């Protein structure tokens, strides 16, 4: 299993698979083909279906000199490797093909071709939560210690940078007002939710603050701001909202928050390894569902959960998002994505509390839930997997 560094990527919204991944691919192809005077890019499947709403064409054109790029949209052609396929072709002035490359944006900002897949660097010896829990029990360790032992102490500097960017996105999002870009003319809500939360009290205030923080990050993402994938751009508001709220409310130190981020990333890594975090592949259960799972596990650890209780919280966060479709209205990462982040953050808080009240023993394991999510995602019709051809995207104009 790869490093948790691949779960947390800092970049510009609104989509890790539709903007961040294609941008990485374009930059890689450009470096290899400097002599080319024309670039032809064919987008397949989900990338073509919702690419315009996700600004895929914009980031691709910005990656090359002006007027050099021609984009071909093939939404009805889905390559067998992944729904987010791209073919880059470099040509000279005469239209002679100099080079071509087919690559896939596989979720969370990652790109992959056959060669890259074979060069995958595994940092962790285990790929199942059950085996990691067994290791923790045998060695008297926690999940964050498991991460530190295999990643090295330098992982804390990396996570400190992640946490800094997450907090900055919350602060910016709480201050920004106005309308988000795109044809929906969707107003930002984080600022008003935060003001209403501050004038409330008790349980309502706590929950309203979580909502406000999640909305802040998600709206920053939708506006093309700088965020951290957790595990994707579309689900980037859940983890920071939960951890920011718990730190501010219960005065947790930064190092405890970083340890929670390590555990959350390990959970996300396991989902990525055994299922998928790509909305185009398994629906939003792989994005917001995974984010909720990550946040629930991280929060449970902060409140003193055992590794088995952390696993239970993570399992619930994922289980209770099974079957969640990805149906972005107008191909934008706005409706229902932004609101889903707020509700996902609230669910994460509930799952962590439920797990803490238990002894950590339960019938449905995290590993089995991952397998169920993967199977459910593959059974979903394509119209519910980031194509904007079903669900809310079809009914709301």
ZAMARGU-4260 file (C-alpha; in steps of 0.2 Angstrom, whole numbers, plus 5000, padded with zeros to 4 digits):
<rodrens>
0) 5000/5000/5000 | 5007/5017/4995 | 5011/5032/5006 | 4997/5042/5014 | 5005/5057/5006
5) 4995/5052/4990 | 4979/5054/5000 | 4982/5072/5005 | 4987/5083/4989 | 4987/5102/4990
10) 4980/5110/4974 | 4966/5120/4966 | 4948/5115/4965 | 4935/5111/4960 | 4939/5092/4956
15) 4954/5081/4960 | 4949/5069/4945 | 4943/5081/4933 | 4955/5096/4935 | 4969/5091/4947
20) 4973/5075/4938 | 4972/5081/4920 | 4983/5096/4925 | 4996/5084/4931 | 4995/5074/4916
25) 4996/5089/4904 | 5011/5095/4913 | 5020/5078/4911 | 5016/5077/4893 | 5021/5094/4889
30) 5039/5091/4897 | 5041/5076/4886 | 5035/5085/4870 | 5042/5102/4869 | 5045/5102/4850
35) 5026/5099/4847 | 5016/5114/4840 | 4999/5106/4841 | 4992/5096/4855 | 4976/5085/4853
40) 4967/5079/4868 | 4953/5066/4868 | 4943/5065/4884 | 4933/5049/4887 | 4918/5044/4898
45) 4915/5054/4914 | 4929/5067/4909 | 4920/5071/4894 | 4903/5070/4901 | 4906/5083/4915
50) 4923/5090/4910 | 4916/5107/4905 | 4907/5109/4922 | 4923/5103/4931 | 4934/5115/4921
55) 4944/5101/4913 | 4945/5110/4896 | 4951/5126/4905 | 4965/5118/4915 | 4971/5108/4899
60) 4972/5124/4888 | 4981/5133/4902 | 4994/5120/4903 | 5000/5123/4885 | 5004/5139/4875
65) 4989/5148/4869 | 4979/5141/4854 | 4989/5125/4854 | 4976/5113/4861 | 4962/5104/4852
70) 4950/5095/4864 | 4939/5080/4857 | 4924/5075/4869 | 4920/5057/4868 | 4907/5054/4883
75) 4900/5039/4876 | 4917/5030/4874 | 4922/5023/4891 | 4940/5014/4891 | 4940/4998/4900
80) 4954/5003/4913 | 4944/5018/4921 | 4930/5030/4916 | 4942/5045/4917 | 4952/5042/4902
85) 4963/5054/4892 | 4973/5052/4876 | 4986/5065/4873 | 4993/5067/4855 | 5008/5079/4850
90) 5009/5084/4832 | 5020/5095/4822 | 5016/5109/4810 | 5012/5097/4796 | 5000/5087/4807
95) 5012/5072/4809 | 5010/5063/4825 | 5025/5064/4836 | 5020/5056/4852 | 5004/5049/4860
100) 4999/5044/4878 | 4984/5037/4885 | 4982/5040/4904 | 4969/5039/4917 | 4964/5051/4931
105) 4960/5038/4944 | 4954/5049/4959 | 4961/5060/4972 | 4972/5069/4959 | 4981/5053/4955
110) 4985/5049/4936 | 4990/5031/4930 | 4995/5022/4915 | 5001/5004/4913 | 5019/5009/4917
115) 5015/5020/4932 | 5005/5006/4939 | 5019/4994/4938 | 5031/5006/4947 | 5019/5009/4962
120) 5030/5010/4978 | 5022/5001/4993 | 5026/5009/5010 | 5015/4998/5020 | 5016/4979/5022
125) 4997/4977/5025 | 4982/4981/5014 | 4968/4976/5026 | 4962/4984/5042 | 4961/4967/5051
130) 4979/4964/5048 | 4984/4981/5054 | 4973/4980/5070 | 4982/4963/5073 | 4999/4971/5072
135) 4993/4985/5083 | 4987/4973/5096 | 5003/4962/5095 | 5015/4977/5097 | 5005/4988/5109
140) 5004/5002/5096 | 4991/5014/5090 | 4986/5017/5071 | 4995/5033/5071 | 5011/5024/5077
145) 5009/5012/5063 | 5009/5026/5051 | 5024/5034/5059 | 5034/5018/5059 | 5032/5015/5041
150) 5032/5033/5034 | 5046/5039/5045 | 5046/5054/5057 | 5047/5066/5042 | 5028/5062/5039
155) 5024/5075/5053 | 5032/5089/5044 | 5021/5084/5029 | 5005/5083/5039 | 5009/5100/5048
160) 5009/5108/5030 | 4992/5099/5026 | 4984/5105/5042 | 4990/5123/5039 | 4982/5123/5022
165) 4966/5115/5028 | 4964/5128/5042 | 4968/5142/5029 | 4954/5136/5018 | 4942/5136/5032
170) 4946/5154/5037 | 4945/5160/5019 | 4929/5151/5016 | 4921/5159/5032 | 4925/5176/5025
175) 4921/5174/5007 | 4903/5179/5002 | 4894/5181/4986 | 4890/5169/4972 | 4900/5154/4966
180) 4905/5153/4948 | 4894/5143/4935 | 4877/5143/4928 | 4869/5138/4945 | 4872/5155/4953
185) 4874/5146/4969 | 4876/5158/4984 | 4890/5154/4997 | 4882/5150/5014 | 4897/5146/5025
190) 4898/5164/5032 | 4880/5165/5037 | 4880/5148/5045 | 4895/5153/5055 | 4887/5169/5061
195) 4871/5160/5066 | 4881/5146/5075 | 4890/5159/5085 | 4874/5166/5091 | 4867/5149/5095
200) 4871/5138/5110 | 4874/5120/5116 | 4872/5106/5104 | 4865/5116/5090 | 4880/5128/5090
205) 4892/5113/5090 | 4883/5105/5075 | 4881/5122/5066 | 4900/5126/5068 | 4904/5109/5060
210) 4892/5113/5045 | 4900/5130/5043 | 4917/5123/5043 | 4913/5110/5030 | 4904/5122/5019
215) 4918/5134/5020 | 4931/5122/5013 | 4919/5115/5000 | 4914/5132/4994 | 4932/5137/4992
220) 4935/5121/4982 | 4919/5125/4971 | 4927/5142/4968 | 4943/5136/4962 | 4953/5140/4978
225) 4967/5130/4986 | 4962/5115/4996 | 4968/5098/5002 | 4961/5082/4994 | 4954/5072/5009
230) 4953/5060/4999 | 4946/5070/4984 | 4942/5088/4980 | 4924/5085/4980 | 4924/5078/4998
235) 4938/5090/5004 | 4927/5098/5018 | 4923/5084/5029 | 4940/5080/5037 | 4945/5098/5040
240) 4928/5103/5047 | 4928/5089/5060 | 4946/5091/5066 | 4945/5110/5066 | 4929/5109/5077
245) 4936/5097/5089 | 4952/5106/5091 | 4944/5123/5094 | 4930/5115/5106 | 4941/5103/5116
250) 4958/5112/5115 | 4967/5097/5107 | 4986/5101/5103 | 4992/5102/5085 | 5002/5086/5087
255) 4986/5076/5092 | 4977/5083/5077 | 4992/5078/5066 | 4990/5060/5073 | 4972/5060/5069
260) 4976/5066/5051 | 4988/5051/5050 | 4975/5039/5056 | 4962/5047/5044 | 4974/5045/5029
265) 4977/5027/5033 | 4959/5024/5033 | 4957/5033/5016 | 4972/5023/5010 | 4964/5007/5014
270) 4948/5012/5004 | 4958/5017/4990 | 4968/5001/4990 | 4953/4989/4992 | 4939/4999/4983
275) 4940/5016/4975 | 4939/5035/4980 | 4934/5040/4962 | 4916/5046/4960 | 4917/5041/4941
280) 4921/5023/4946 | 4910/5020/4962 | 4899/5035/4965 | 4900/5048/4979 | 4900/5034/4992
285) 4919/5033/4987 | 4921/5051/4990 | 4910/5058/5004 | 4908/5041/5011 | 4927/5039/5012
290) 4929/5056/5019 | 4916/5053/5032 | 4925/5036/5037 | 4942/5045/5038 | 4935/5059/5049
295) 4925/5047/5060 | 4941/5037/5064 | 4951/5052/5067 | 4939/5060/5079 | 4937/5044/5088
300) 4955/5043/5091 | 4956/5061/5097 | 4943/5056/5111 | 4953/5041/5117 | 4946/5027/5106
305) 4955/5011/5105 | 4961/5005/5088 | 4946/4994/5087 | 4934/5008/5091 | 4943/5018/5078
310) 4940/5004/5066 | 4921/5004/5071 | 4919/5023/5068 | 4927/5022/5051 | 4917/5007/5046
315) 4901/5016/5051 | 4906/5031/5042 | 4908/5021/5026 | 4893/5009/5028 | 4880/5022/5030
320) 4885/5030/5014 | 4884/5014/5004 | 4875/5017/4987 | 4877/5036/4987 | 4877/5041/4969
325) 4887/5055/4961 | 4875/5066/4951 | 4882/5084/4950 | 4870/5096/4944 | 4876/5104/4928
330) 4893/5095/4930 | 4898/5107/4944 | 4905/5102/4961 | 4891/5112/4969 | 4874/5103/4970
335) 4873/5091/4979 | 4892/5091/4983 | 4894/5106/4995 | 4879/5101/5006 | 4885/5083/5006
340) 4901/5088/5014 | 4892/5097/5028 | 4880/5082/5032 | 4895/5070/5030 | 4905/5079/5043
345) 4890/5078/5055 | 4888/5060/5052 | 4907/5058/5056 | 4904/5066/5073 | 4889/5054/5076
350) 4899/5039/5071 | 4914/5043/5082 | 4902/5045/5097 | 4893/5029/5093 | 4909/5019/5092
355) 4916/5027/5108 | 4900/5021/5118 | 4904/5003/5112 | 4917/4991/5117 | 4923/4991/5098
360) 4916/4974/5095 | 4903/4973/5080 | 4898/4961/5066 | 4902/4971/5050 | 4921/4974/5048
365) 4928/4989/5039 | 4936/4977/5027 | 4920/4969/5022 | 4912/4986/5021 | 4926/4992/5008
370) 4922/4976/4998 | 4903/4980/4998 | 4906/4998/4993 | 4917/4993/4979 | 4904/4980/4973
375) 4890/4992/4975 | 4899/5005/4965 | 4902/4994/4951 | 4884/4988/4951 | 4878/5006/4950
380) 4872/5012/4932 | 4884/5024/4924 | 4872/5038/4924 | 4875/5039/4943 | 4894/5040/4942
385) 4899/5058/4938 | 4891/5059/4921 | 4877/5071/4926 | 4865/5060/4916 | 4854/5054/4931
390) 4847/5058/4948 | 4847/5076/4954 | 4858/5081/4938 | 4844/5075/4927 | 4829/5082/4937
395) 4836/5099/4942 | 4838/5112/4928
</rodrens>
